[in-house]
Amino acid sequence: MKEKEKAFPRLLFILPLSLLLVLGVLYGYGLAFDPNKQPSRLIGKTLPLVTLPRLANTQQHISTAHFKTPAVINIWASWCGACRAEHELLMKIAAQQQFFVYGVAYQDDLDNARAYLQAQGNPFVETLFDGAMISAAPFEVLSVPQTYIVDKSGHIRARHIGKLTQEVWQALQATLNQGVN
């Protein structure tokens, strides 16, 4: 009986310590993980077919099949700090008129998304509203913001997860001049 009593306190010490070690390893992996280094199965493929309500009028739906190319597709949310930080660059990209810039308001509140674009300016030719995360699987949405570059033939050439910067934008544009990976 005494051996059983000694084993129980030892188990109470070892079990939480083991759990803490496993959580520490997972946390360390999460800090080092860069989703942009993970290949996307969408690169080189045609744009996924997704039909969603328009942000401007949710009674009307629009399909990605109607997107003009070359295009930039930006998946964003009004509550996302990185999305807010990249908004000015998206405005500049749209103003250059070299790409059709489309938005997908993802996992957002309809009124908040509309108000955000009204206050900050709307760089998008069209904005789809995806409050129910319907586009998550077809677009491999890992987090917002997420940006895709689509070439003139309608094939996805690049994906970037995270805030779009001038340097990242230049690298994404360069993919249009390279062969499909």
C-alpha positions in Angstrom: 0.0 0.0 0.0 2.9 2.4 0.8 4.3 2.0 -2.7 1.0 3.0 -4.2 0.8 6.0 -2.0 4.4 7.1 -3.1 3.6 6.5 -6.8 0.5 8.8 -6.7 2.4 12.0 -5.7 5.1 11.2 -8.1 2.5 10.9 -10.9 1.0 14.3 -9.8 4.4 15.8 -10.4 5.4 14.0 -13.6 2.1 14.4 -15.5 1.8 18.2 -15.3 5.6 18.6 -16.0 5.2 16.4 -19.1 2.2 18.3 -20.3 4.1 21.6 -19.8 7.0 20.2 -21.8 4.7 19.2 -24.7 3.0 22.6 -24.7 6.4 24.3 -24.7 7.5 22.4 -27.8 4.3 23.2 -29.6 4.5 26.9 -28.7 8.1 27.0 -29.9 7.1 25.4 -33.2 4.3 27.9 -33.6 6.7 30.8 -33.2 9.1 29.4 -35.8 6.4 28.3 -38.3 6.2 30.5 -41.4 3.1 29.7 -43.4 4.6 31.5 -46.5 7.2 28.8 -46.7 4.6 26.1 -47.0 3.7 25.4 -50.7 0.1 26.1 -51.7 -1.6 23.4 -53.8 -3.3 26.3 -55.7 -0.1 27.6 -57.3 -0.3 27.0 -61.1 -4.0 26.1 -60.9 -7.0 28.0 -62.0 -8.8 30.3 -59.6 -11.1 28.3 -57.3 -14.8 28.7 -58.1 -16.5 30.4 -55.1 -19.8 32.2 -55.2 -20.5 34.6 -52.3 -22.7 37.6 -51.6 -21.5 41.0 -52.6 -20.5 43.2 -49.7 -22.4 46.1 -51.2 -25.6 44.1 -51.6 -25.8 40.7 -50.0 -28.9 39.9 -52.0 -26.7 39.7 -55.0 -24.0 37.0 -55.4 -20.9 37.0 -57.5 -18.6 34.2 -58.5 -14.9 34.2 -58.8 -15.5 32.9 -62.4 -16.5 36.5 -63.3 -13.2 38.0 -62.0 -11.2 39.8 -64.6 -7.4 39.1 -64.8 -4.6 39.8 -64.0 -5.9 40.1 -60.5 -5.0 40.6 -56.9 -7.3 38.8 -54.5 -7.0 40.0 -50.9 -8.8 38.1 -48.1 -9.2 40.6 -45.2 -11.3 41.6 -42.2 -12.1 44.9 -40.6 -11.0 43.7 -37.2 -7.5 42.6 -38.5 -4.6 44.9 -37.6 -2.4 43.6 -40.4 -5.2 44.1 -42.9 -5.6 47.7 -41.8 -1.8 48.2 -42.1 -1.7 47.0 -45.7 -4.8 48.9 -46.8 -2.9 51.9 -48.1 -0.7 49.7 -50.3 -3.8 48.0 -51.7 -5.1 51.5 -52.6 -1.9 52.3 -54.4 -2.0 49.0 -56.3 -5.6 49.6 -57.4 -4.7 53.2 -58.5 -2.0 51.9 -60.8 -4.6 49.9 -62.7 -2.3 47.1 -63.7 -4.4 44.6 -61.8 -8.0 44.1 -61.0 -8.1 44.1 -57.2 -10.8 42.0 -55.5 -11.5 41.6 -51.9 -13.0 38.9 -49.7 -14.3 40.2 -46.4 -13.6 37.1 -44.4 -15.2 36.1 -41.0 -16.3 39.7 -40.5 -19.3 41.6 -39.4 -21.2 42.9 -42.5 -21.7 46.5 -41.1 -18.2 46.7 -39.8 -16.7 45.7 -43.2 -18.9 48.2 -45.0 -18.0 51.0 -42.6 -14.3 50.2 -42.8 -14.2 50.6 -46.6 -16.4 53.6 -46.4 -14.0 55.3 -44.0 -10.7 54.1 -45.4 -11.5 54.0 -49.1 -12.3 51.0 -51.3 -9.4 49.6 -53.4 -11.6 46.7 -54.6 -13.3 46.3 -58.0 -15.6 44.0 -56.1 -15.8 42.7 -52.6 -17.3 39.4 -51.7 -18.7 38.9 -48.2 -17.7 35.7 -46.5 -19.0 35.8 -42.9 -19.5 32.0 -42.8 -16.0 31.1 -44.0 -17.2 29.4 -47.2 -14.0 30.4 -49.0 -11.7 28.9 -46.3 -11.2 25.5 -48.0 -11.1 26.6 -51.7 -8.6 29.4 -50.9 -6.7 27.6 -48.2 -7.3 30.4 -45.8 -5.0 30.0 -42.9 -5.3 33.5 -41.5 -6.0 37.0 -42.7 -4.7 38.9 -44.5 -4.0 36.5 -47.4 -3.2 37.7 -50.9 -3.2 35.9 -54.2 -1.8 36.9 -57.6 -3.7 35.6 -60.6 -2.2 35.9 -64.1 -3.9 36.8 -67.4 -4.9 33.2 -68.1 -6.7 32.9 -64.7 -4.0 30.8 -63.0 -2.8 31.5 -59.4 0.9 32.4 -59.5 1.6 33.4 -55.9 0.1 33.5 -52.4 1.2 35.6 -49.4 -0.1 35.1 -45.9 0.3 38.1 -43.7 0.7 41.9 -44.2 1.4 43.0 -47.7 4.4 45.3 -47.8 6.1 47.0 -50.8 8.9 44.4 -50.8 6.4 41.5 -50.7 4.4 43.1 -53.4 7.4 43.4 -55.7 8.3 39.7 -55.1 4.7 38.7 -55.8 4.7 40.7 -59.1 7.9 39.0 -60.1 6.1 35.6 -60.1 4.2 36.7 -63.1 7.5 36.8 -65.1 8.6 33.4 -63.9 7.4 29.9 -64.8 4.8 28.3 -62.6 6.4 26.6 -59.6 
